[in-house]
């Protein structure tokens, strides 16, 4: 995605999600103060239509499956956090 100028913002969001996937415990997804205006909204819509919705549904399914056992509950919480970020990553930061 980072090979084209148009794809660079989407590639940066992919790296943000990958960093949270790699080390999810002890990190939070927060909304940053600068929303980016209509450009952020348009990018989030493009993101949702090109795979963000599918990825968020997959994380929701894994969270439901992991929440069945007591040991899986912390992992289910992390999948819910990843679901929030993978649905609309523009305008959010990982702290």
C-alpha positions in Angstrom: 0.0 0.0 0.0 2.9 2.4 0.6 4.2 2.0 -2.9 1.7 4.7 -4.2 1.2 8.2 -2.9 -2.6 7.6 -2.5 -2.0 4.4 -0.6 0.4 5.8 2.0 -2.2 6.8 4.6 -3.8 3.4 4.3 -0.4 1.7 4.7 0.3 3.7 7.8 -3.0 2.6 9.3 -2.1 -1.0 8.4 1.2 -0.6 10.4 -0.8 0.9 13.3 -3.1 -2.2 13.4 -0.1 -4.5 13.0 1.7 -2.9 16.0 -1.4 -3.5 18.1 -1.8 -7.0 16.8 1.8 -7.7 17.8 1.6 -6.4 21.4 -2.1 -5.8 22.4 -1.8 -6.0 26.2 -1.3 -2.7 28.1 -2.3 -0.5 25.1 -5.4 1.5 24.5 -7.2 2.8 21.3 -8.1 6.4 21.9 -9.7 9.0 19.6 -7.2 11.7 18.9 -8.2 15.4 19.1 -7.6 16.1 15.5 -10.3 14.1 13.5 -9.0 15.1 10.1 -12.4 16.5 9.0 -14.1 15.1 5.9 -10.9 13.6 4.5 -10.7 11.3 7.5 -14.4 10.4 7.1 -13.9 9.6 3.4 -10.8 7.5 4.1 -12.8 5.6 6.8 -15.6 4.9 4.4 -13.1 3.6 1.8 -11.5 1.5 4.5 -14.8 0.0 5.6 -15.8 -0.9 2.0 -12.5 -2.5 1.1 -12.1 -4.8 4.0 -12.5 -3.0 7.3 -16.0 -4.4 7.9 -14.9 -8.0 7.2 -11.9 -7.7 9.5 -14.0 -6.2 12.3 -16.5 -9.1 12.0 -13.7 -11.6 12.1 -12.4 -10.0 15.4 -15.9 -10.1 16.8 -16.3 -13.8 16.0 -13.0 -14.6 17.6 -13.9 -12.5 20.7 -17.2 -14.4 21.1 -15.4 -17.7 20.7 -12.7 -16.8 23.2 -15.2 -15.4 25.8 -16.6 -18.9 26.3 -13.8 -19.9 28.6 -12.4 -18.0 31.6 -8.9 -18.2 30.3 -10.0 -16.7 27.0 -11.7 -13.6 28.4 -8.5 -11.4 28.4 -7.9 -12.4 24.8 -11.5 -11.7 23.9 -11.1 -8.1 25.3 -8.1 -7.6 23.1 -10.0 -8.8 20.0 -12.7 -6.3 20.8 -10.1 -3.6 21.0 -8.7 -4.7 17.6 -12.3 -4.7 16.2 -12.7 -1.0 17.2 -9.4 -0.1 15.5 -9.9 -2.2 12.4 -13.4 -0.9 11.7 -12.3 2.7 11.3 -8.6 3.4 12.0 -8.5 7.0 10.8 -8.7 9.5 13.7 -7.6 7.0 16.3 -4.3 6.5 18.1 -2.8 3.5 20.0 -1.4 4.6 23.3 
